[in-house]
Amino acid sequence: MKRNIIRIEESKCDGCGLCAAACAEGAIKIIDGKAKLVSETYCDGLGACLGECPQGALAVEEREALVFDEEAALEHVKKVGPAEHSHAAHHGGCPSAKMMDFGSAASEARKTAGASGTGAPMRSALSHWPVQLHLISPAAPYFQKADVLLAADCVAYALGGFHENYLQGRRLCIACPKLDSGQEEYLEKVRALIDDAKINTLTVMIMQVPCCSGLLAMAKRAAQGAQRKVPVKAVVVGLKGEVLSEDWV
């Protein structure tokens, strides 16, 4: 019969296990580092797991599939027990990839608290989680039509005014062009931010070291390969924390 059922794009899945933990019927399991549908009869097709995936690897599709068997699903859950779901979420991948939007109200509060000259401690301007480029999902609602800041990992440590002067009002992604693996995935994610999330602007912040220029080069390639065109700004930070240049590229 034709019915709604979960579809998993393994190329996007990073094995975090959040979908498995969210599936009350135990239809999803992490196998060899990827989420798998263990049985069509366990999946009710309602999509309770969709919002848990930070990579946007899950979707509901209508196709020929075995009938959902609620009794079999309940029996399956009894057999595997809650420990299976706990293991999937905490040992199969990275639970810290769960998407969180701290909200516009919190953002406004951070904007005033800790402003220069008030004497109050500086507050974080971070507005969402996660921020590492491997973990972010371009499909996250908070990236839609946003101003995005792509920063090399070291920038926030070197630049004293990072939160106040650059992070405020932007959605953050961080990456290291020298040490991170799987950078072709970075290229696709930045392209998806431009084409699918329809971001307004992209600001790329790098350090004044040769290897860091790779992040800007990757962002330029992604922008050139995207169907939409967005303004891209390059900001270069010196080793002593000074802003050396700030140019639209």
Stockholm file with secondary structure:
# STOCKHOLM 1.0

chainA/1-249         MKRNIIRIEESKCDGCGLCAAACAEGAIKIIDGKAKLVSETYCDGLGACLGECPQGALAVEEREALVFDEEAALEHVKKVGPAEHSHAAHHGGCPSAKMMDFGSAASEARKTAGASGTGAPMRSALSHWPVQLHLISPAAPYFQKADVLLAADCVAYALGGFHENYLQGRRLCIACPKLDSGQEEYLEKVRALIDDAKINTLTVMIMQVPCCSGLLAMAKRAAQGAQRKVPVKAVVVGLKGEVLSEDWV
#=GR chainA/1-249 SS CEEEEEEECTTTCCCCCHHHHHCTTCCEEEETTEEEECCGGGCCSSCTTGGGCTTCCEEEEEEECCCCCHHHHHHHHHHHHHHHHHHHHHHSSCGGGCCEECCHHHHHHHHHTTCTTSCSCCCCCCCEECCBTTTCCTTSGGGTTCEEEEEETTHHHHCTTIIIIIITTSEEEEECTTTCSCHHHHHHHHHHHHHTSCCSEEEEEEESSGGGHHHHHHHHHHHHHSSSCCCEEEEEECTTSCEEEEEEC
#=GC SS_cons         CEEEEEEECTTTCCCCCHHHHHCTTCCEEEETTEEEECCGGGCCSSCTTGGGCTTCCEEEEEEECCCCCHHHHHHHHHHHHHHHHHHHHHHSSCGGGCCEECCHHHHHHHHHTTCTTSCSCCCCCCCEECCBTTTCCTTSGGGTTCEEEEEETTHHHHCTTIIIIIITTSEEEEECTTTCSCHHHHHHHHHHHHHTSCCSEEEEEEESSGGGHHHHHHHHHHHHHSSSCCCEEEEEECTTSCEEEEEEC
//
